[in-house]
Amino acid sequence: MIEPLSVYFEHCEPDWQVPSSRTNNHILLLITEGSLLYVVDGQSHALRKGDVLFIPQGVVRQAYKHTNEAHEMYAAHFRYQGDGEQLPLLSDFRLRYAHPYNADYFTMRFSLLSQHWLRKSACSNTICHGILLELLALLNEEADSPSLPSKSYNLVLHLQTYILEHYREPLPVAELAALVERTPNYVSSIFRRATGQTLSDYIQQIRISAARDLLTNSRMNIGEISEFLGFCEQSYFNKVFKKVTGTLPSAYMKEKVQVWKELD
């Protein structure tokens, strides 16, 4: 369980600093404005707007301004006891850094975390645990992304987000490449390297996931679902559905009807 000890938003003037000391708990930082220099176990980290830093318990840290401008940040100090929640970050207690493409989402979630921490309701600890776990997981995913520079990884995340929001539309590789101002060959290569899938396979997987939900929970027939999801022909929809799931849409519907009957 993640036990938050202090969560706050801080406006720091140019003379702000943190003296050198050993941390008694874990710290998660999000810089929302300006810049600062953080030194952890002798290694310097220049942080700027949008940067996220996890500082593990037990390290020696020091921080100070290296410009004459103020900065702003969110900070969460917390303890953790558990089996790691399947997050290396909570198991190996190593520093993690990322500059996520979705920094606005981090800011929104950190703001909500701060509100719940200050509210001190009966469910505050559980809610704060959930939000902190999400933020740590997102940081861990970006910081430990295999063999890709952060800019390339953020590019892939941007493409995935766009696909999730537009999967019902035609999504040619040329259009996706133009979206991130790269060549189609580069985008195809970097996406496969990051995900192990081609762009086409990823888009099909998203569409078929939506199709399975519609087959189970809507009154639309197979032809309507095929058209709704942007397939040019129902025969092609059937082919892709079987490729992804191992069965045809008609057989999938029959299986679900049988499950409902057994549950009744």
Stockholm file with secondary structure:
# STOCKHOLM 1.0

chainA/1-264         MIEPLSVYFEHCEPDWQVPSSRTNNHILLLITEGSLLYVVDGQSHALRKGDVLFIPQGVVRQAYKHTNEAHEMYAAHFRYQGDGEQLPLLSDFRLRYAHPYNADYFTMRFSLLSQHWLRKSACSNTICHGILLELLALLNEEADSPSLPSKSYNLVLHLQTYILEHYREPLPVAELAALVERTPNYVSSIFRRATGQTLSDYIQQIRISAARDLLTNSRMNIGEISEFLGFCEQSYFNKVFKKVTGTLPSAYMKEKVQVWKELD
#=GR chainA/1-264 SS CEEEEEEEEEEECTTCEEEEEECSSEEEEEEEESEEEEEETTEEEEEETTCEEEECTTCEEEEECSSSSCEEEEEEEEEECSSCTTCTHHHHCCCEEECCTTHHHHHHHHHHHHHHHHHCCTTHHHHHHHHHHHHHHHHHHHHTCTTCCHHHHHHHHHHHHHHHHHTTSCCCHHHHHHHTTSCHHHHHHHHHHHHSSCHHHHHHHHHHHHHHHHHHHSCCCHHHHHHHTTCSCHHHHHHHHHHHHSSCHHHHHHHHHHHHHHHC
#=GC SS_cons         CEEEEEEEEEEECTTCEEEEEECSSEEEEEEEESEEEEEETTEEEEEETTCEEEECTTCEEEEECSSSSCEEEEEEEEEECSSCTTCTHHHHCCCEEECCTTHHHHHHHHHHHHHHHHHCCTTHHHHHHHHHHHHHHHHHHHHTCTTCCHHHHHHHHHHHHHHHHHTTSCCCHHHHHHHTTSCHHHHHHHHHHHHSSCHHHHHHHHHHHHHHHHHHHSCCCHHHHHHHTTCSCHHHHHHHHHHHHSSCHHHHHHHHHHHHHHHC
//
